[in-house]
Amino acid sequence: MPSSTVEDYLKSILRLDETAGREVTVGGIAEDLGVTPGTVSSMMRHLSEAGLVDYVPRRSVTLRKKGRTEALRVVRRHRLVETFLVTVMKLDWSEVHEEAEVLEHVISDRLLERMDEMLGHPSHDPHGDPIPDPLGNFADDQTLLPLSDAASGAFRVVRVSDSDPAFLDWLREHRLQPGCEFELSERDPVAGVVEIRFAGKTAPLQLGEKAAARILVESAAR
């Protein structure tokens, strides 16, 4: 079984591949994990030698079949644990990411599958992220795009970044959670502001481009 550090790197690569919409790079992994590019490059060489990734220095990182299998395994653990902590333990959705970061490396397969059964085999975690099944299959989110890239129109929140508790608290305060629908009324790339409106509310809500980039949406046009 890979070490917890290796699992964190594989999970980061998979997450970036899921959400970034572009090639995964050393710089992207470094930013995601809060480490230096040099540290990432060293680990990528190690993972490449272990047959877990294809690594082209100064260009891109791609999970190989073995690496993807391991990444999906730890992602399944993380997202099921988050779902269990919110649904059963009644923790707030802003509290569970850090707890899951620890538990994903130590929980047994037997306990994980029992949790999955208790939860009714959920397809998504509280933040809208798809939960891989035991075979590594999960919902296809290829139609999603960051709110920061969306044009005007009606949209529905599907997924949100779960790594920042303050951001999640802000989203909950404004009820901007998975399933929420709104109208994107204005996007000003120069000012770096996105303006949205909710049905029944006269005042718009403004988000910075960085915050909007952490919210994945789909069209809600009828």
C-alpha positions, 0 to 999 in steps of 0.5 A, a space after each residue: 500500500 502506498 504511503 500517505 504522502 504518495 496517496 496525497 500526491 496521487 489524489 491531488 493529480 486526480 483532483 486537478 485532472 477532474 476540475 482544472 480542464 487542462 494538463 496537470 503540471 508540477 506548479 499546479 500540484 505544488 499550489 494544491 498541496 502547499 509545497 515547493 515545485 522542487 519537492 513536487 518534481 522530486 516526488 514525480 520522479 519517484 512516482 514515475 519510477 514506481 509506475 504510477 505516473 507519466 512525468 514529462 519534466 517542465 510539462 505535464 503529469 498524467 496518472 498511469 492505470 496503477 496510479 489512477 486506481 490508487 488515486 480513486 481508492 483514496 478519493 473514495 475513502 475521503 469522500 465517503 468519510 466526509 459524507 459519513 461525518 456530515 450525515 451521521 455525525 452531524 458535523 458541519 460541511 466546513 469541518 469535515 475536509 481536514 478530518 477526512 484528510 487524516 481518516 482516509 489513510 487509516 480506515 479499513 476497507 471493511 469499515 469503509 464498505 459498512 459506512 457506504 452501506 449505512 449511507 445508502 451508497 451515495 453518489 456524491 459527497 456534501 460538497 458535490 464531488 462524485 464518489 467513486 464506486 468500489 470499481 473506480 467508476 463515478 459520475 461524469 462531470 464533463 459538462 461542468 465549468 467554473 462559474 468564473 468561465 460561465 457566460 450570462 444565463 441560468 446555472 445550478 451549483 454542482 460542486 464546490 472546493 472543500 479545502 477552505 472552511 471560511 469559504 464553505 461558511 461563506 457559501 452556506 451563509 449565502 445558500 450557494 450550495 450544490 443544487 442551488 440555482 441562480 442567474 448569472 447577470 454580469 461578469 466583469 473580467 477587468 474588475 474580476 467580479 461575477 454578479 449573480 441573482 437568486 429568484 425572489 431576491 432583488 439584491 445581487 450577490 457579487 463574487 471575486 473571480 478566484 471565489 467563482 473559480 472554486 464553484 463548478 456549475 451546469 446550465 439550468 436553462 429550461 
